[in-house]
Amino acid sequence: MIYDPNNELTDEQMTHLSEDEFFEYLDTKAEYLKQFSKPLPGYYIKRYAYTSAEVAGHKITDDEYEGLQKMSKEYNEKRNEWVLDKLKDKFGEDGIQ
């Protein structure tokens, strides 16, 4: 079953789907919703990791820190590309008018 944003299934209707139909519905809904998502700034990734570690009662190791730095840099680059694409969409290739 494919997700249709104009005709979402109710909870009752979803209970009548087979397991395969249910997961197909969820997968296609996730794909649809992805188009509206944007990458997190790297700061939030690090903040979440440190908060999660603190709640779990352990400290971030040097190796984990290096991994977070790399992930943060990658996400910041993705975020910057996303912002530039949005600006290009709004103002064109030539920049702000």
C-alpha positions as CSV (number, residue, x, y, z in Angstrom):
1,M,0.0,0.0,0.0
2,I,1.5,3.3,-1.1
3,Y,1.1,6.5,1.1
4,D,-1.1,9.2,-0.3
5,P,-0.7,12.6,1.5
6,N,-4.1,13.6,0.3
7,N,-5.8,10.5,1.7
8,E,-4.0,9.3,4.8
9,L,-5.2,6.1,6.4
10,T,-6.8,6.2,9.8
11,D,-5.5,4.2,12.8
12,E,-8.4,1.8,12.3
13,Q,-7.6,1.3,8.6
14,M,-4.0,0.6,9.4
15,T,-4.9,-2.2,11.8
16,H,-6.5,-4.0,8.8
17,L,-3.4,-3.9,6.7
18,S,-1.2,-7.0,6.4
19,E,2.3,-6.7,7.8
20,D,3.9,-6.2,4.4
21,E,1.3,-3.5,3.4
22,F,1.8,-1.8,6.7
23,F,5.5,-1.5,6.4
24,E,5.2,-0.5,2.7
25,Y,2.8,2.3,3.8
26,L,5.3,3.4,6.5
27,D,8.3,3.3,4.1
28,T,6.5,5.4,1.4
29,K,5.3,7.9,4.1
30,A,8.8,8.2,5.3
31,E,10.1,8.8,1.8
32,Y,7.4,11.5,1.3
33,L,8.3,13.2,4.6
34,K,12.0,13.2,3.8
35,Q,11.5,15.9,1.2
36,F,10.6,18.4,4.0
37,S,13.5,17.6,6.3
38,K,16.7,19.5,6.6
39,P,20.1,18.5,8.0
40,L,20.8,19.3,11.6
41,P,23.6,21.7,12.4
42,G,26.6,19.8,13.8
43,Y,26.2,21.5,17.1
44,Y,23.0,19.6,17.8
45,I,24.6,16.3,17.0
46,K,27.3,16.9,19.5
47,R,24.9,18.2,22.1
48,Y,22.7,15.2,21.8
49,A,25.6,12.8,22.0
50,Y,27.0,14.4,25.2
51,T,23.5,14.6,26.8
52,S,22.8,11.0,25.9
53,A,26.2,9.9,27.3
54,E,25.6,11.8,30.5
55,V,22.1,10.3,31.0
56,A,23.6,6.8,30.4
57,G,26.3,7.5,33.0
58,H,29.4,7.5,30.8
59,K,31.8,10.0,29.3
60,I,32.6,10.6,25.6
61,T,35.9,8.9,24.7
62,D,38.5,10.5,22.5
63,D,37.6,8.1,19.7
64,E,33.9,9.0,20.0
65,Y,34.9,12.7,20.1
66,E,36.8,12.4,16.9
67,G,33.8,10.6,15.3
68,L,31.5,13.4,16.5
69,Q,33.8,16.0,15.0
70,K,33.8,14.3,11.6
71,M,30.0,13.8,11.7
72,S,29.5,17.4,12.8
73,K,31.7,18.6,9.9
74,E,29.8,16.5,7.4
75,Y,26.4,17.6,8.6
76,N,27.5,21.3,8.6
77,E,28.5,20.9,5.0
78,K,25.2,19.3,4.1
79,R,23.4,22.0,6.0
80,N,25.3,24.7,4.1
81,E,24.5,23.1,0.8
82,W,20.8,22.9,1.8
83,V,20.8,26.6,2.7
84,L,22.6,27.6,-0.5
85,D,20.1,25.5,-2.6
86,K,17.2,27.3,-0.8
87,L,18.7,30.7,-1.6
88,K,19.3,29.7,-5.2
89,D,15.7,28.6,-5.5
90,K,14.5,31.9,-4.0
91,F,16.8,34.3,-5.7
92,G,18.2,32.5,-8.7
93,E,21.8,31.6,-9.6
94,D,22.9,35.2,-9.7
95,G,22.3,35.8,-6.0
96,I,20.2,38.2,-4.1
97,Q,18.5,40.8,-6.2
